[in-house]
């Protein structure tokens, strides 16, 4: 059973990753159905390198995501703390724990030089960040945030003055950086943790 402390401190939970870990850890396979779907452009001029056909897998487990998390948490805890100083271009992605502060950042993409006729400012975009010994920009899925916390990113533009939640996060750091030199990471599990 998942501890009430962990449940009440959850911020983000990637259900796909947790269910995959559950399957790998326990060896229990779900009922699975794979459906092929043809894209909207079928019959039209399809690009040479695109088949316009996709397959969707639907998996059904006899337990909830929280039960799965409780069962795989010991295996997740065995993953090492990441040394983000070892991140470099062209590296193999790394999965592990990082402690830091969850926040948000927004920016305006632009083209051209400011003050010239060619300069065009795009629509403001934002992302969640993890700040600690190093900085990570997070690729998040809104549905994986607990209790609608994904709305904090939208609030950043109008009402949010400061967001600094101390967290522990299991992430996959990719060999990619944004324009502020932060490595890009995919979060799998984030929970509030005072020991960051």
C-alpha positions as CSV (number, residue, x, y, z in Angstrom):
1,X,0.0,0.0,0.0
2,X,1.2,3.5,-0.9
3,X,2.1,5.6,2.2
4,X,-0.2,8.5,2.9
5,X,2.8,10.7,3.2
6,X,3.9,10.0,-0.4
7,X,0.3,10.2,-1.7
8,X,-0.3,13.6,-0.1
9,X,3.1,14.9,-1.4
10,X,2.6,13.8,-5.0
11,X,3.0,16.6,-7.6
12,X,3.4,14.6,-10.9
13,X,3.0,11.0,-11.8
14,X,3.7,9.5,-15.3
15,X,1.1,6.7,-15.3
16,X,2.6,5.2,-18.5
17,X,6.1,5.0,-17.0
18,X,4.7,3.6,-13.7
19,X,2.6,0.9,-15.5
20,X,5.6,-0.1,-17.6
21,X,7.8,-0.4,-14.5
22,X,5.1,-2.4,-12.9
23,X,5.1,-4.8,-15.8
24,X,8.9,-5.1,-15.8
25,X,9.2,-5.4,-12.1
26,X,6.4,-7.9,-11.4
27,X,6.4,-9.8,-14.7
28,X,2.6,-9.4,-14.8
29,X,1.4,-8.4,-18.3
30,X,-1.8,-6.5,-18.8
31,X,-4.6,-7.3,-21.2
32,X,-3.5,-5.5,-24.3
33,X,-5.2,-4.4,-27.5
34,X,-3.4,-2.8,-30.5
35,X,-5.5,-0.8,-33.0
36,X,-4.2,0.4,-36.3
37,X,-5.5,3.8,-37.5
38,X,-5.0,5.5,-40.8
39,X,-4.3,9.2,-40.8
40,X,-6.6,11.9,-42.2
41,X,-4.4,12.3,-45.3
42,X,-4.9,8.7,-46.5
43,X,-5.5,8.7,-50.3
44,X,-4.1,12.2,-50.6
45,X,-0.5,13.1,-51.6
46,X,1.3,11.5,-48.7
47,X,5.0,12.5,-48.0
48,X,7.4,9.8,-49.1
49,X,8.8,9.2,-45.6
50,X,5.4,9.1,-43.9
51,X,3.1,6.1,-43.9
52,X,0.2,8.0,-42.2
53,X,-0.7,4.9,-40.3
54,X,-0.3,4.5,-36.5
55,X,-0.9,1.9,-33.9
56,X,-2.5,2.6,-30.5
57,X,-2.0,0.2,-27.7
58,X,-4.6,0.0,-24.9
59,X,-3.4,-1.8,-21.8
60,X,-5.7,-2.8,-18.9
61,X,-4.2,-3.7,-15.5
62,X,-6.2,-5.2,-12.6
63,X,-4.7,-2.7,-10.1
64,X,-4.7,1.1,-9.9
65,X,-1.7,3.4,-10.7
66,X,-1.3,4.1,-6.9
67,X,-1.1,0.4,-6.2
68,X,1.5,0.0,-9.0
69,X,3.5,2.9,-7.6
70,X,3.5,1.3,-4.2
71,X,4.8,-2.0,-5.7
72,X,7.5,-0.4,-7.9
73,X,8.6,2.3,-5.4
74,X,11.4,0.1,-3.9
75,X,12.8,-0.4,-7.4
76,X,12.5,3.3,-8.2
77,X,14.3,4.2,-4.9
78,X,17.2,2.0,-6.1
79,X,17.8,4.3,-9.0
80,X,20.8,6.5,-8.3
81,X,21.0,10.3,-7.7
82,X,22.0,11.9,-10.9
83,X,25.2,13.9,-11.2
84,X,24.0,16.6,-13.6
85,X,27.6,17.8,-14.0
86,X,28.1,14.7,-16.1
87,X,25.5,15.8,-18.6
88,X,27.0,16.6,-22.0
89,X,26.0,16.9,-25.7
90,X,25.6,13.5,-27.5
91,X,25.3,11.6,-24.2
92,X,23.0,8.6,-23.7
93,X,20.0,9.7,-21.7
94,X,20.3,9.2,-18.0
95,X,17.5,8.2,-15.6
96,X,17.8,9.0,-11.9
97,X,16.8,11.2,-9.0
98,X,17.3,14.9,-8.6
99,X,16.5,17.2,-5.7
100,X,15.6,20.8,-6.4
101,X,12.9,23.5,-6.7
102,X,10.0,23.2,-9.1
103,X,9.3,26.4,-10.9
104,X,8.1,27.9,-14.1
105,X,9.6,30.1,-16.8
106,X,8.0,31.7,-19.8
107,X,9.6,33.2,-22.9
108,X,8.7,34.8,-26.2
109,X,10.2,33.1,-29.3
110,X,11.4,35.6,-31.8
111,X,12.9,35.9,-35.3
112,X,15.3,38.6,-36.4
113,X,17.0,41.5,-34.6
114,X,15.0,43.6,-32.2
115,X,14.3,47.1,-33.6
116,X,14.4,46.0,-37.2
117,X,11.5,45.5,-39.6
118,X,12.3,41.8,-39.8
119,X,11.9,41.3,-36.1
120,X,8.9,39.2,-35.1
121,X,7.9,38.2,-31.6
122,X,6.0,35.0,-31.2
123,X,3.4,34.0,-28.7
124,X,4.6,33.5,-25.1
125,X,5.4,29.9,-24.2
126,X,6.3,28.4,-20.9
127,X,7.6,25.3,-19.2
128,X,8.2,23.9,-15.8
129,X,11.8,23.9,-14.5
130,X,13.7,22.1,-11.9
131,X,16.4,24.2,-10.2
132,X,19.1,22.8,-8.0
133,X,22.8,22.1,-8.5
134,X,21.9,22.2,-12.2
135,X,18.9,23.5,-14.1
136,X,16.5,21.3,-16.1
137,X,13.7,22.3,-18.4
138,X,10.9,19.7,-18.0
139,X,8.7,18.2,-20.8
140,X,5.5,17.6,-18.9
141,X,2.0,16.2,-19.7
142,X,-0.8,18.2,-18.1
143,X,-2.8,15.1,-17.2
144,X,0.0,13.7,-15.1
145,X,0.0,16.6,-12.6
146,X,-1.9,15.9,-9.4
147,X,-5.0,18.0,-8.7
148,X,-4.7,20.4,-11.6
149,X,-1.2,21.8,-10.7
150,X,-0.6,22.1,-14.4
151,X,-2.6,25.3,-14.2
152,X,0.3,27.0,-12.5
153,X,2.0,27.3,-15.8
154,X,-0.9,29.3,-17.2
155,X,-1.1,31.4,-14.0
156,X,2.6,32.4,-14.4
157,X,1.5,34.8,-17.1
158,X,-1.1,36.7,-15.1
159,X,-1.3,36.0,-11.4
160,X,1.6,33.8,-10.2
161,X,4.3,35.8,-8.5
162,X,6.6,33.0,-7.3
163,X,6.6,29.2,-7.6
164,X,9.3,27.5,-5.6
165,X,8.2,24.0,-4.5
166,X,11.0,21.9,-3.0
167,X,10.8,18.5,-4.7
168,X,12.5,15.2,-5.3
169,X,12.1,14.0,-8.9
170,X,12.8,10.9,-10.9
171,X,13.7,12.2,-14.4
172,X,15.2,11.2,-17.7
173,X,17.7,13.8,-18.8
174,X,18.1,14.0,-22.6
175,X,21.1,15.1,-24.7
176,X,19.2,18.3,-25.6
177,X,19.4,21.9,-24.3
178,X,17.2,24.9,-24.6
179,X,18.4,28.4,-25.5
180,X,19.1,29.2,-21.8
181,X,21.5,26.3,-21.6
182,X,19.3,24.1,-19.5
183,X,19.2,20.4,-20.2
184,X,15.8,19.0,-21.2
185,X,14.3,16.3,-19.0
186,X,11.2,14.1,-18.9
187,X,9.8,13.7,-15.4
188,X,8.4,10.4,-14.3
189,X,7.7,11.1,-10.6
190,X,7.8,14.3,-8.6
191,X,6.9,14.7,-5.0
192,X,7.3,17.5,-2.4
193,X,10.3,16.9,-0.3
194,X,11.7,19.2,2.5
195,X,15.2,17.6,2.2
196,X,16.0,19.1,-1.2
